[in-house]
Amino acid sequence: MGEQVRVVECPRDAWQGLQEIIPAEYKADYLKELVLAGFRHIDAVSFVSPKHVKQMADSEEVMQKFLASLPPATEPPEVIGIVVNEKGLERALAAPGVATIGYPYSISAYFRRANANMTRAESRTLVETLSKRTKAAGRGLVIYISMAFGNPYDEPWGPEIVEETLEWLKDVRVKTVSLADTAGNATPELIAQVFQRANSCVAGIELGVHLHSRPENAEAKILAAYHAGCRRFDGALTGLGGCPFAGDELVGNICTEDILAAIKKAGGDTGIEQSGLARVLAMTNEIRTKYAHSPIAS
């Protein structure tokens, strides 16, 4: 058996930008099928303003229905719930079954202002609050560093900025961090360089990646991160969803199927078999045609 690799399935990221609202019952059934297919870590819901992200307005209801739908004696997965402020944190802590809180921390001032209307100091204060309150509540915390592999806004960027951010996160007792290629334009070489440097400077932090890519470049990016030492990968089945800034519908979330195949090729073990994905892949393609109005993924 190869080295263990944690795969985080991200239906929340896949769904949040869809204009057609997926019924709560369907979302809950989808999450159940992910569990039955072997997924143990799921970025499932977010607790943000319904005005800005209508698709996620029913997160509490989805979690209730999902937990009720699991077969008896089935161990619930680690469910990640995304928040962007303290109001969202209150909702996430009160929601059933949310084991881990996730927060997107941007090292881009432009991106941070556009998405959260926060200064760097305000965002860092929020992270410190999240660290203290999740620890007190017995919940996990994962921080996503957006623009970790480059900045399309002509702002200062370099691996040293990522490293400084990681050192600070370690100081405020964050244990899990995912480096995000938000705009999807990192090369495999850059991914390897940034991950290796980042990983070497923060012993004790579980460091992962949340990559975006055109389909033909996905395997090279996954393997670059894997061979640089990454053992935590975010993905979305069929590559649904992704960065709204890419300007190309093919630059989306990395396909989970590609992650599973690449890790197996490299000798790693995800604990998830492609052969068990048929039901949930069929549901994903149904979402594509019915709610995303995009072609069925092959």
Residue pairs with C-beta under 8 A, 6 or more apart in sequence:
1 269
2 266
2 267
2 268
2 269
3 231
3 267
3 268
3 269
4 231
4 268
4 269
4 271
5 226
5 231
5 232
5 233
5 263
5 268
5 269
5 270
6 41
6 206
6 208
6 231
6 232
6 233
6 270
7 39
7 41
7 233
7 235
7 256
7 259
7 260
7 263
7 270
7 272
8 41
8 42
8 43
8 80
8 178
8 208
8 232
8 233
8 234
8 235
9 34
9 39
9 41
9 42
9 43
9 235
9 236
9 237
9 256
10 42
10 43
10 210
10 234
10 235
10 236
10 241
10 253
11 27
11 30
11 31
11 34
11 42
11 43
11 44
11 236
11 237
12 43
12 44
12 45
12 46
12 56
12 80
12 82
13 43
13 234
13 236
13 241
13 242
13 253
14 236
14 237
14 240
14 241
14 253
14 284
14 287
15 22
15 27
15 55
15 56
15 240
15 241
15 287
15 291
16 46
16 53
16 55
16 56
16 241
17 55
17 241
17 244
18 55
18 287
18 291
18 292
20 290
20 291
20 292
20 293
21 54
21 55
21 291
22 55
22 287
22 291
24 58
24 61
24 62
24 65
25 65
26 283
27 58
27 62
27 65
27 66
28 62
28 63
28 65
28 66
28 68
28 69
29 69
29 283
30 280
30 283
30 284
30 287
31 42
31 44
31 62
31 66
31 79
32 66
32 69
32 70
33 279
33 280
33 283
34 42
34 77
34 280
35 42
35 70
35 74
35 76
35 77
36 71
36 276
36 279
36 280
37 272
37 276
37 277
37 279
37 280
38 271
38 272
38 273
38 276
39 77
39 272
40 77
40 78
40 271
41 77
41 78
41 80
42 77
42 78
42 79
42 80
43 80
43 82
43 102
43 234
44 62
44 63
44 66
44 79
44 80
44 81
45 56
45 59
45 62
45 63
45 79
45 81
45 82
45 95
45 98
46 53
46 56
46 59
46 81
46 82
46 83
46 88
47 56
47 59
47 81
47 82
47 83
47 88
47 89
47 91
47 92
47 95
48 56
48 82
48 83
48 84
48 88
50 56
50 57
59 81
59 91
59 95
60 91
60 94
60 95
60 96
63 79
63 95
63 96
63 97
63 98
64 96
66 97
67 76
67 96
67 97
70 76
76 97
76 99
78 99
78 100
78 140
79 97
79 98
79 99
79 100
80 98
80 99
80 100
80 101
80 102
80 140
80 142
81 92
81 95
81 98
81 100
81 101
81 102
82 88
82 101
82 102
82 103
82 104
83 89
83 91
83 92
83 101
83 102
83 103
83 130
84 103
84 104
84 115
84 116
85 116
85 126
86 126
86 129
89 101
89 129
89 130
89 133
92 98
92 101
93 101
93 133
93 137
93 139
98 139
99 139
99 140
100 134
100 139
100 140
100 141
100 142
100 176
101 130
101 134
101 139
101 140
101 141
101 142
102 141
102 142
102 143
102 144
103 126
103 127
103 130
103 141
103 142
103 143
103 144
104 115
104 144
104 146
104 180
105 123
105 127
105 143
105 144
105 145
105 146
105 165
105 169
106 112
106 115
106 116
106 123
106 145
106 146
106 147
107 145
107 146
107 147
107 148
107 151
107 157
107 161
107 162
107 165
108 146
108 147
108 151
108 153
108 155
108 157
109 120
109 155
110 153
110 155
111 146
111 147
111 153
111 182
112 118
112 119
112 120
112 123
116 123
118 126
124 168
127 143
127 169
127 172
127 174
128 172
130 141
131 141
131 172
131 173
131 174
134 140
134 141
135 141
135 173
140 175
140 176
141 174
141 175
141 176
142 176
142 177
142 178
143 169
143 174
143 176
143 177
143 178
144 177
144 178
144 180
144 210
145 162
145 165
145 166
145 177
145 178
145 179
145 180
146 180
146 182
147 157
147 180
147 182
147 183
148 162
148 179
148 180
148 181
148 182
148 194
148 198
149 179
149 180
149 181
149 185
149 186
149 190
149 191
149 194
150 157
150 181
150 183
150 185
150 186
150 190
151 157
152 183
152 185
152 245
159 193
159 194
159 197
159 198
162 179
162 194
162 197
162 198
163 197
163 198
163 201
166 177
166 198
166 201
166 202
166 205
166 207
167 201
167 202
169 177
169 202
169 205
170 202
170 204
170 205
174 205
175 204
175 205
175 206
176 205
176 206
176 208
176 232
177 202
177 205
177 206
177 207
177 208
178 207
178 208
178 209
178 210
178 232
178 234
179 194
179 195
179 198
179 207
179 208
179 209
179 210
180 209
180 210
180 211
181 191
181 209
181 210
181 211
181 212
181 213
181 221
182 212
182 243
182 245
183 212
183 243
183 245
183 246
183 251
184 211
184 212
184 213
184 214
184 242
184 243
184 246
184 251
184 252
185 246
185 251
186 194
186 211
186 221
188 217
188 220
188 221
188 223
188 224
189 224
191 209
191 211
191 221
191 224
191 225
191 228
192 224
192 225
192 227
192 228
193 228
195 207
195 209
195 224
195 225
195 228
195 229
195 230
196 228
196 229
198 207
199 207
199 228
199 229
199 230
206 232
207 230
207 232
208 230
208 231
208 232
208 233
208 234
209 225
209 230
209 232
209 233
209 234
210 234
211 218
211 221
211 222
211 225
211 233
211 234
211 254
212 242
212 243
212 246
212 251
212 252
212 253
212 254
213 221
213 251
213 252
213 254
214 248
214 250
214 251
215 239
215 250
215 255
215 258
218 239
218 254
218 255
218 258
218 262
219 258
219 261
219 262
219 265
221 254
222 233
222 254
222 258
222 259
222 262
222 263
223 262
223 265
223 266
225 233
226 262
226 263
226 266
226 268
227 266
231 268
233 254
233 259
233 263
234 253
234 254
235 253
235 254
235 255
235 256
235 258
235 259
236 242
236 252
236 253
236 254
236 255
236 256
237 255
237 256
237 257
237 277
237 280
237 281
237 284
238 255
238 257
238 281
238 284
238 285
238 288
238 297
239 252
239 253
239 254
239 255
239 258
239 297
240 252
240 253
240 284
240 287
240 288
240 292
240 294
240 297
241 252
241 253
242 251
242 252
242 253
243 251
243 252
246 252
249 294
255 297
257 274
257 277
257 281
259 270
260 270
260 272
260 273
260 274
261 274
263 269
263 270
264 270
284 297
285 296
285 297
288 294
288 295
288 296
288 297
289 296
